[in-house]
Amino acid sequence: MTEVCLHAVVIGRVQGVWFRKSTQEYAESLGLSGWVRNLPDSSVELMACGDELGIRQLEAWLSQGPELASVAEVKSRLVALEKLPFPFAVVELE
C-alpha cells in the first residue's frame, strides 16, 4: 500500500457550512491523518496523509463537500510524506 500526502485549498462557499467537520469525519472514515482549517480569504486548507486510494477518495469528495457547501475550485497537489495528527484534526490558523 503506497502512502501519499495531499495538500489542498478549497475555494467557494466553504466556511460556515460544516466543511471542516465534514472533512474531518470523512478523512477519519478513510483512516487518514492530517488537519483542516479555515483561511482568512474564506477558503479551506487541508493536509492529509494515508494510503493512495483513501487520499484519492478524499480529493474527489472535496470537489463536492457537504450538502450546504458550494465548491468553486479545488487546488490540490501531492506533497512529500509528513507526520500529521491522527486522528484527523480541525485546527485554527496560527
Backbone atoms as SQL, in Angstrom:
CREATE TABLE atoms (id INTEGER PRIMARY KEY, chain TEXT, resi INTEGER, resn TEXT, atom TEXT, x REAL, y REAL, z REAL);
INSERT INTO atoms VALUES
  (1, 'A', 1, 'MET', 'N', 0.852, -1.181, 0.000),
  (2, 'A', 1, 'MET', 'CA', 0.000, 0.000, 0.000),
  (3, 'A', 1, 'MET', 'C', 0.897, 1.243, 0.000),
  (4, 'A', 2, 'THR', 'N', 0.755, 2.098, -0.989),
  (5, 'A', 2, 'THR', 'CA', 1.555, 3.307, -1.096),
  (6, 'A', 2, 'THR', 'C', 0.939, 4.418, -0.273),
  (7, 'A', 3, 'GLU', 'N', 1.760, 5.058, 0.560),
  (8, 'A', 3, 'GLU', 'CA', 1.290, 6.191, 1.345),
  (9, 'A', 3, 'GLU', 'C', 1.660, 7.481, 0.632),
  (10, 'A', 4, 'VAL', 'N', 0.731, 8.420, 0.600),
  (11, 'A', 4, 'VAL', 'CA', 0.941, 9.719, -0.025),
  (12, 'A', 4, 'VAL', 'C', 0.322, 10.802, 0.843),
  (13, 'A', 5, 'CYS', 'N', 0.718, 12.050, 0.591),
  (14, 'A', 5, 'CYS', 'CA', 0.129, 13.195, 1.286),
  (15, 'A', 5, 'CYS', 'C', -0.452, 14.160, 0.266),
  (16, 'A', 6, 'LEU', 'N', -1.553, 14.765, 0.630),
  (17, 'A', 6, 'LEU', 'CA', -2.266, 15.711, -0.219),
  (18, 'A', 6, 'LEU', 'C', -2.349, 17.057, 0.481),
  (19, 'A', 7, 'HIS', 'N', -2.000, 18.117, -0.232),
  (20, 'A', 7, 'HIS', 'CA', -2.255, 19.482, 0.240),
  (21, 'A', 7, 'HIS', 'C', -3.339, 20.039, -0.667),
  (22, 'A', 8, 'ALA', 'N', -4.381, 20.627, -0.093),
  (23, 'A', 8, 'ALA', 'CA', -5.474, 21.161, -0.907),
  (24, 'A', 8, 'ALA', 'C', -6.005, 22.454, -0.314),
  (25, 'A', 9, 'VAL', 'N', -6.456, 23.328, -1.194),
  (26, 'A', 9, 'VAL', 'CA', -7.182, 24.535, -0.826),
  (27, 'A', 9, 'VAL', 'C', -8.499, 24.483, -1.581),
  (28, 'A', 10, 'VAL', 'N', -9.594, 24.605, -0.829),
  (29, 'A', 10, 'VAL', 'CA', -10.935, 24.510, -1.401),
  (30, 'A', 10, 'VAL', 'C', -11.538, 25.912, -1.402),
  (31, 'A', 11, 'ILE', 'N', -11.994, 26.353, -2.571),
  (32, 'A', 11, 'ILE', 'CA', -12.498, 27.713, -2.762),
  (33, 'A', 11, 'ILE', 'C', -13.989, 27.653, -3.097),
  (34, 'A', 12, 'GLY', 'N', -14.728, 28.605, -2.558),
  (35, 'A', 12, 'GLY', 'CA', -16.164, 28.687, -2.801),
  (36, 'A', 12, 'GLY', 'C', -16.869, 29.034, -1.506),
  (37, 'A', 13, 'ARG', 'N', -18.108, 28.621, -1.390),
  (38, 'A', 13, 'ARG', 'CA', -18.862, 28.814, -0.146),
  (39, 'A', 13, 'ARG', 'C', -18.566, 27.604, 0.738),
  (40, 'A', 14, 'VAL', 'N', -17.435, 27.687, 1.464),
  (41, 'A', 14, 'VAL', 'CA', -16.952, 26.530, 2.206),
  (42, 'A', 14, 'VAL', 'C', -16.708, 26.818, 3.686),
  (43, 'A', 15, 'GLN', 'N', -16.980, 28.037, 4.119),
  (44, 'A', 15, 'GLN', 'CA', -16.904, 28.342, 5.544),
  (45, 'A', 15, 'GLN', 'C', -18.312, 28.581, 6.061),
  (46, 'A', 16, 'GLY', 'N', -18.564, 28.115, 7.291),
  (47, 'A', 16, 'GLY', 'CA', -19.885, 28.281, 7.887),
  (48, 'A', 16, 'GLY', 'C', -20.901, 27.274, 7.376),
  (49, 'A', 17, 'VAL', 'N', -20.434, 26.202, 6.724),
  (50, 'A', 17, 'VAL', 'CA', -21.339, 25.187, 6.165),
  (51, 'A', 17, 'VAL', 'C', -20.928, 23.771, 6.596),
  (52, 'A', 18, 'TRP', 'N', -20.200, 23.683, 7.713),
  (53, 'A', 18, 'TRP', 'CA', -19.749, 22.399, 8.259),
  (54, 'A', 18, 'TRP', 'C', -18.705, 21.716, 7.381),
  (55, 'A', 19, 'PHE', 'N', -17.978, 22.485, 6.561),
  (56, 'A', 19, 'PHE', 'CA', -16.995, 21.885, 5.670),
  (57, 'A', 19, 'PHE', 'C', -15.852, 21.237, 6.440),
  (58, 'A', 20, 'ARG', 'N', -15.300, 21.948, 7.429),
  (59, 'A', 20, 'ARG', 'CA', -14.179, 21.383, 8.186),
  (60, 'A', 20, 'ARG', 'C', -14.580, 20.114, 8.932),
  (61, 'A', 21, 'LYS', 'N', -15.686, 20.155, 9.639),
  (62, 'A', 21, 'LYS', 'CA', -16.131, 18.991, 10.412),
  (63, 'A', 21, 'LYS', 'C', -16.441, 17.819, 9.485),
  (64, 'A', 22, 'SER', 'N', -17.097, 18.089, 8.375),
  (65, 'A', 22, 'SER', 'CA', -17.418, 17.024, 7.417),
  (66, 'A', 22, 'SER', 'C', -16.151, 16.439, 6.811),
  (67, 'A', 23, 'THR', 'N', -15.161, 17.296, 6.527),
  (68, 'A', 23, 'THR', 'CA', -13.881, 16.816, 6.002),
  (69, 'A', 23, 'THR', 'C', -13.196, 15.933, 7.029),
  (70, 'A', 24, 'GLN', 'N', -13.207, 16.379, 8.272),
  (71, 'A', 24, 'GLN', 'CA', -12.607, 15.593, 9.354),
  (72, 'A', 24, 'GLN', 'C', -13.260, 14.213, 9.447),
  (73, 'A', 25, 'GLU', 'N', -14.568, 14.169, 9.467),
  (74, 'A', 25, 'GLU', 'CA', -15.284, 12.900, 9.593),
  (75, 'A', 25, 'GLU', 'C', -15.028, 11.985, 8.397),
  (76, 'A', 26, 'TYR', 'N', -15.012, 12.550, 7.189),
  (77, 'A', 26, 'TYR', 'CA', -14.781, 11.731, 6.001),
  (78, 'A', 26, 'TYR', 'C', -13.349, 11.199, 5.993),
  (79, 'A', 27, 'ALA', 'N', -12.392, 12.066, 6.302),
  (80, 'A', 27, 'ALA', 'CA', -10.987, 11.638, 6.339),
  (81, 'A', 27, 'ALA', 'C', -10.779, 10.541, 7.384),
  (82, 'A', 28, 'GLU', 'N', -11.394, 10.691, 8.548),
  (83, 'A', 28, 'GLU', 'CA', -11.287, 9.667, 9.585),
  (84, 'A', 28, 'GLU', 'C', -11.885, 8.344, 9.115),
  (85, 'A', 29, 'SER', 'N', -12.994, 8.401, 8.385),
  (86, 'A', 29, 'SER', 'CA', -13.618, 7.170, 7.897),
  (87, 'A', 29, 'SER', 'C', -12.713, 6.446, 6.892),
  (88, 'A', 30, 'LEU', 'N', -11.801, 7.205, 6.264),
  (89, 'A', 30, 'LEU', 'CA', -10.855, 6.627, 5.312),
  (90, 'A', 30, 'LEU', 'C', -9.534, 6.232, 5.977),
  (91, 'A', 31, 'GLY', 'N', -9.416, 6.496, 7.281),
  (92, 'A', 31, 'GLY', 'CA', -8.203, 6.151, 8.009),
  (93, 'A', 31, 'GLY', 'C', -7.032, 7.090, 7.751),
  (94, 'A', 32, 'LEU', 'N', -7.328, 8.326, 7.362),
  (95, 'A', 32, 'LEU', 'CA', -6.280, 9.285, 7.027),
  (96, 'A', 32, 'LEU', 'C', -5.870, 10.116, 8.233),
  (97, 'A', 33, 'SER', 'N', -4.634, 10.562, 8.249),
  (98, 'A', 33, 'SER', 'CA', -4.173, 11.514, 9.251),
  (99, 'A', 33, 'SER', 'C', -4.131, 12.889, 8.598),
  (100, 'A', 34, 'GLY', 'N', -4.100, 13.941, 9.419),
  (101, 'A', 34, 'GLY', 'CA', -3.997, 15.272, 8.853),
  (102, 'A', 34, 'GLY', 'C', -4.761, 16.317, 9.613),
  (103, 'A', 35, 'TRP', 'N', -4.990, 17.435, 8.937),
  (104, 'A', 35, 'TRP', 'CA', -5.686, 18.569, 9.543),
  (105, 'A', 35, 'TRP', 'C', -6.423, 19.363, 8.462),
  (106, 'A', 36, 'VAL', 'N', -7.376, 20.171, 8.931),
  (107, 'A', 36, 'VAL', 'CA', -8.147, 21.060, 8.059),
  (108, 'A', 36, 'VAL', 'C', -8.376, 22.358, 8.815),
  (109, 'A', 37, 'ARG', 'N', -8.351, 23.494, 8.107),
  (110, 'A', 37, 'ARG', 'CA', -8.548, 24.793, 8.761),
  (111, 'A', 37, 'ARG', 'C', -9.128, 25.809, 7.789),
  (112, 'A', 38, 'ASN', 'N', -9.797, 26.827, 8.347),
  (113, 'A', 38, 'ASN', 'CA', -10.285, 27.960, 7.564),
  (114, 'A', 38, 'ASN', 'C', -9.128, 28.916, 7.313),
  (115, 'A', 39, 'LEU', 'N', -9.137, 29.554, 6.159),
  (116, 'A', 39, 'LEU', 'CA', -8.163, 30.595, 5.837),
  (117, 'A', 39, 'LEU', 'C', -8.864, 31.951, 5.818),
  (118, 'A', 40, 'PRO', 'N', -8.120, 33.041, 6.027),
  (119, 'A', 40, 'PRO', 'CA', -8.721, 34.377, 6.071),
  (120, 'A', 40, 'PRO', 'C', -9.456, 34.780, 4.795),
  (121, 'A', 41, 'ASP', 'N', -9.100, 34.196, 3.649),
  (122, 'A', 41, 'ASP', 'CA', -9.748, 34.571, 2.385),
  (123, 'A', 41, 'ASP', 'C', -11.040, 33.788, 2.127),
  (124, 'A', 42, 'SER', 'N', -11.572, 33.110, 3.157),
  (125, 'A', 42, 'SER', 'CA', -12.818, 32.328, 3.108),
  (126, 'A', 42, 'SER', 'C', -12.668, 30.968, 2.438),
  (127, 'A', 43, 'SER', 'N', -11.450, 30.559, 2.148),
  (128, 'A', 43, 'SER', 'CA', -11.231, 29.211, 1.626),
  (129, 'A', 43, 'SER', 'C', -10.909, 28.276, 2.785),
  (130, 'A', 44, 'VAL', 'N', -10.780, 26.993, 2.485),
  (131, 'A', 44, 'VAL', 'CA', -10.426, 25.977, 3.476),
  (132, 'A', 44, 'VAL', 'C', -9.176, 25.260, 2.981),
  (133, 'A', 45, 'GLU', 'N', -8.217, 25.071, 3.879),
  (134, 'A', 45, 'GLU', 'CA', -6.960, 24.398, 3.547),
  (135, 'A', 45, 'GLU', 'C', -6.873, 23.097, 4.321),
  (136, 'A', 46, 'LEU', 'N', -6.265, 22.082, 3.713),
  (137, 'A', 46, 'LEU', 'CA', -6.072, 20.828, 4.434),
  (138, 'A', 46, 'LEU', 'C', -4.824, 20.113, 3.967),
  (139, 'A', 47, 'MET', 'N', -4.314, 19.290, 4.868),
  (140, 'A', 47, 'MET', 'CA', -3.230, 18.357, 4.588),
  (141, 'A', 47, 'MET', 'C', -3.727, 17.006, 5.061),
  (142, 'A', 48, 'ALA', 'N', -3.538, 15.996, 4.245),
  (143, 'A', 48, 'ALA', 'CA', -3.957, 14.646, 4.609),
  (144, 'A', 48, 'ALA', 'C', -2.925, 13.653, 4.114),
  (145, 'A', 49, 'CYS', 'N', -2.658, 12.632, 4.914),
  (146, 'A', 49, 'CYS', 'CA', -1.733, 11.570, 4.532),
  (147, 'A', 49, 'CYS', 'C', -2.389, 10.224, 4.797),
  (148, 'A', 50, 'GLY', 'N', -2.051, 9.266, 3.956),
  (149, 'A', 50, 'GLY', 'CA', -2.561, 7.919, 4.125),
  (150, 'A', 50, 'GLY', 'C', -2.390, 7.134, 2.846),
  (151, 'A', 51, 'ASP', 'N', -3.102, 6.022, 2.761),
  (152, 'A', 51, 'ASP', 'CA', -2.960, 5.206, 1.558),
  (153, 'A', 51, 'ASP', 'C', -3.506, 5.963, 0.346),
  (154, 'A', 52, 'GLU', 'N', -2.922, 5.681, -0.799),
  (155, 'A', 52, 'GLU', 'CA', -3.241, 6.441, -2.009),
  (156, 'A', 52, 'GLU', 'C', -4.725, 6.386, -2.375),
  (157, 'A', 53, 'LEU', 'N', -5.351, 5.241, -2.209),
  (158, 'A', 53, 'LEU', 'CA', -6.773, 5.127, -2.533),
  (159, 'A', 53, 'LEU', 'C', -7.603, 6.060, -1.651),
  (160, 'A', 54, 'GLY', 'N', -7.327, 6.078, -0.352),
  (161, 'A', 54, 'GLY', 'CA', -8.056, 6.959, 0.558),
  (162, 'A', 54, 'GLY', 'C', -7.846, 8.421, 0.222),
  (163, 'A', 55, 'ILE', 'N', -6.612, 8.779, -0.114),
  (164, 'A', 55, 'ILE', 'CA', -6.311, 10.166, -0.490),
  (165, 'A', 55, 'ILE', 'C', -7.070, 10.547, -1.756),
  (166, 'A', 56, 'ARG', 'N', -7.108, 9.671, -2.729),
  (167, 'A', 56, 'ARG', 'CA', -7.845, 9.960, -3.978),
  (168, 'A', 56, 'ARG', 'C', -9.346, 10.091, -3.718),
  (169, 'A', 57, 'GLN', 'N', -9.883, 9.277, -2.799),
  (170, 'A', 57, 'GLN', 'CA', -11.305, 9.381, -2.462),
  (171, 'A', 57, 'GLN', 'C', -11.591, 10.718, -1.782),
  (172, 'A', 58, 'LEU', 'N', -10.715, 11.134, -0.861),
  (173, 'A', 58, 'LEU', 'CA', -10.891, 12.422, -0.197),
  (174, 'A', 58, 'LEU', 'C', -10.797, 13.553, -1.223),
  (175, 'A', 59, 'GLU', 'N', -9.833, 13.484, -2.100),
  (176, 'A', 59, 'GLU', 'CA', -9.651, 14.521, -3.122),
  (177, 'A', 59, 'GLU', 'C', -10.906, 14.663, -3.987),
  (178, 'A', 60, 'ALA', 'N', -11.506, 13.558, -4.368),
  (179, 'A', 60, 'ALA', 'CA', -12.741, 13.593, -5.164),
  (180, 'A', 60, 'ALA', 'C', -13.884, 14.190, -4.353),
  (181, 'A', 61, 'TRP', 'N', -13.983, 13.813, -3.075),
  (182, 'A', 61, 'TRP', 'CA', -15.055, 14.319, -2.210),
  (183, 'A', 61, 'TRP', 'C', -14.961, 15.832, -2.026),
  (184, 'A', 62, 'LEU', 'N', -13.740, 16.371, -1.972),
  (185, 'A', 62, 'LEU', 'CA', -13.556, 17.809, -1.761),
  (186, 'A', 62, 'LEU', 'C', -14.226, 18.636, -2.849),
  (187, 'A', 63, 'SER', 'N', -14.349, 18.115, -4.037),
  (188, 'A', 63, 'SER', 'CA', -14.978, 18.847, -5.136),
  (189, 'A', 63, 'SER', 'C', -16.455, 19.088, -4.902),
  (190, 'A', 64, 'GLN', 'N', -17.034, 18.297, -4.002),
  (191, 'A', 64, 'GLN', 'CA', -18.451, 18.429, -3.703),
  (192, 'A', 64, 'GLN', 'C', -18.665, 18.948, -2.280),
  (193, 'A', 65, 'GLY', 'N', -17.983, 18.344, -1.319),
  (194, 'A', 65, 'GLY', 'CA', -18.102, 18.754, 0.077),
  (195, 'A', 65, 'GLY', 'C', -19.457, 18.400, 0.661),
  (196, 'A', 66, 'PRO', 'N', -19.760, 18.954, 1.840),
  (197, 'A', 66, 'PRO', 'CA', -21.040, 18.674, 2.486),
  (198, 'A', 66, 'PRO', 'C', -22.199, 19.352, 1.757),
  (199, 'A', 67, 'GLU', 'N', -23.390, 18.993, 2.158),
  (200, 'A', 67, 'GLU', 'CA', -24.618, 19.420, 1.474),
  (201, 'A', 67, 'GLU', 'C', -24.742, 20.932, 1.284),
  (202, 'A', 68, 'LEU', 'N', -24.391, 21.729, 2.291),
  (203, 'A', 68, 'LEU', 'CA', -24.592, 23.178, 2.217),
  (204, 'A', 68, 'LEU', 'C', -23.456, 23.917, 1.510),
  (205, 'A', 69, 'ALA', 'N', -22.381, 23.223, 1.194),
  (206, 'A', 69, 'ALA', 'CA', -21.237, 23.859, 0.543),
  (207, 'A', 69, 'ALA', 'C', -21.484, 24.065, -0.944),
  (208, 'A', 70, 'SER', 'N', -20.774, 25.033, -1.487),
  (209, 'A', 70, 'SER', 'CA', -20.770, 25.267, -2.928),
  (210, 'A', 70, 'SER', 'C', -19.308, 25.445, -3.340),
  (211, 'A', 71, 'VAL', 'N', -18.706, 24.374, -3.816),
  (212, 'A', 71, 'VAL', 'CA', -17.284, 24.379, -4.148),
  (213, 'A', 71, 'VAL', 'C', -17.097, 24.919, -5.560),
  (214, 'A', 72, 'ALA', 'N', -16.290, 25.973, -5.675),
  (215, 'A', 72, 'ALA', 'CA', -15.990, 26.561, -6.976),
  (216, 'A', 72, 'ALA', 'C', -14.723, 25.961, -7.569),
  (217, 'A', 73, 'GLU', 'N', -13.746, 25.638, -6.713),
  (218, 'A', 73, 'GLU', 'CA', -12.457, 25.143, -7.204),
  (219, 'A', 73, 'GLU', 'C', -11.717, 24.426, -6.083),
  (220, 'A', 74, 'VAL', 'N', -10.972, 23.403, -6.443),
  (221, 'A', 74, 'VAL', 'CA', -10.070, 22.726, -5.512),
  (222, 'A', 74, 'VAL', 'C', -8.684, 22.760, -6.125),
  (223, 'A', 75, 'LYS', 'N', -7.750, 23.382, -5.417),
  (224, 'A', 75, 'LYS', 'CA', -6.354, 23.390, -5.838),
  (225, 'A', 75, 'LYS', 'C', -5.648, 22.344, -4.987),
  (226, 'A', 76, 'SER', 'N', -5.203, 21.267, -5.599),
  (227, 'A', 76, 'SER', 'CA', -4.598, 20.189, -4.817),
  (228, 'A', 76, 'SER', 'C', -3.328, 19.694, -5.486),
  (229, 'A', 77, 'ARG', 'N', -2.446, 19.149, -4.639),
  (230, 'A', 77, 'ARG', 'CA', -1.208, 18.564, -5.141),
  (231, 'A', 77, 'ARG', 'C', -0.710, 17.549, -4.132),
  (232, 'A', 78, 'LEU', 'N', -0.029, 16.546, -4.634),
  (233, 'A', 78, 'LEU', 'CA', 0.614, 15.578, -3.766),
  (234, 'A', 78, 'LEU', 'C', 1.923, 16.185, -3.283),
  (235, 'A', 79, 'VAL', 'N', 2.239, 15.967, -2.005),
  (236, 'A', 79, 'VAL', 'CA', 3.453, 16.525, -1.407),
  (237, 'A', 79, 'VAL', 'C', 4.216, 15.414, -0.694),
  (238, 'A', 80, 'ALA', 'N', 5.418, 15.743, -0.239),
  (239, 'A', 80, 'ALA', 'CA', 6.247, 14.771, 0.471),
  (240, 'A', 80, 'ALA', 'C', 5.532, 14.283, 1.729),
  (241, 'A', 81, 'LEU', 'N', 5.777, 13.020, 2.074),
  (242, 'A', 81, 'LEU', 'CA', 5.165, 12.439, 3.271),
  (243, 'A', 81, 'LEU', 'C', 5.542, 13.241, 4.506),
  (244, 'A', 82, 'GLU', 'N', 4.565, 13.449, 5.380),
  (245, 'A', 82, 'GLU', 'CA', 4.765, 14.168, 6.627),
  (246, 'A', 82, 'GLU', 'C', 4.140, 13.375, 7.762),
  (247, 'A', 83, 'LYS', 'N', 4.567, 13.672, 8.965),
  (248, 'A', 83, 'LYS', 'CA', 3.942, 13.110, 10.166),
  (249, 'A', 83, 'LYS', 'C', 2.831, 14.090, 10.544),
  (250, 'A', 84, 'LEU', 'N', 1.586, 13.671, 10.387),
  (251, 'A', 84, 'LEU', 'CA', 0.446, 14.543, 10.645),
  (252, 'A', 84, 'LEU', 'C', -0.388, 13.994, 11.795),
  (253, 'A', 85, 'PRO', 'N', -1.225, 14.846, 12.393),
  (254, 'A', 85, 'PRO', 'CA', -2.044, 14.401, 13.519),
  (255, 'A', 85, 'PRO', 'C', -2.974, 13.251, 13.148),
  (256, 'A', 86, 'PHE', 'N', -3.088, 12.306, 14.051),
  (257, 'A', 86, 'PHE', 'CA', -4.064, 11.223, 13.918),
  (258, 'A', 86, 'PHE', 'C', -4.741, 11.083, 15.272),
  (259, 'A', 87, 'PRO', 'N', -6.038, 11.144, 15.380),
  (260, 'A', 87, 'PRO', 'CA', -6.963, 11.238, 14.260),
  (261, 'A', 87, 'PRO', 'C', -6.926, 12.619, 13.608),
  (262, 'A', 88, 'PHE', 'N', -7.528, 12.684, 12.441),
  (263, 'A', 88, 'PHE', 'CA', -7.609, 13.906, 11.643),
  (264, 'A', 88, 'PHE', 'C', -8.190, 15.022, 12.505),
  (265, 'A', 89, 'ALA', 'N', -7.592, 16.227, 12.436),
  (266, 'A', 89, 'ALA', 'CA', -7.975, 17.314, 13.351),
  (267, 'A', 89, 'ALA', 'C', -8.465, 18.547, 12.618),
  (268, 'A', 90, 'VAL', 'N', -9.399, 19.258, 13.241),
  (269, 'A', 90, 'VAL', 'CA', -9.767, 20.601, 12.832),
  (270, 'A', 90, 'VAL', 'C', -8.867, 21.532, 13.637),
  (271, 'A', 91, 'VAL', 'N', -8.107, 22.384, 12.949),
  (272, 'A', 91, 'VAL', 'CA', -7.169, 23.276, 13.640),
  (273, 'A', 91, 'VAL', 'C', -7.483, 24.726, 13.293),
  (274, 'A', 92, 'GLU', 'N', -6.924, 25.621, 14.100),
  (275, 'A', 92, 'GLU', 'CA', -7.086, 27.057, 13.866),
  (276, 'A', 92, 'GLU', 'C', -5.838, 27.589, 13.185),
  (277, 'A', 93, 'LEU', 'N', -5.991, 28.639, 12.412),
  (278, 'A', 93, 'LEU', 'CA', -4.883, 29.305, 11.737),
  (279, 'A', 93, 'LEU', 'C', -3.960, 29.873, 12.794),
  (280, 'A', 94, 'GLU', 'N', -2.672, 29.686, 12.627),
  (281, 'A', 94, 'GLU', 'CA', -1.694, 30.186, 13.613),
  (282, 'A', 94, 'GLU', 'C', -1.446, 31.644, 13.447);
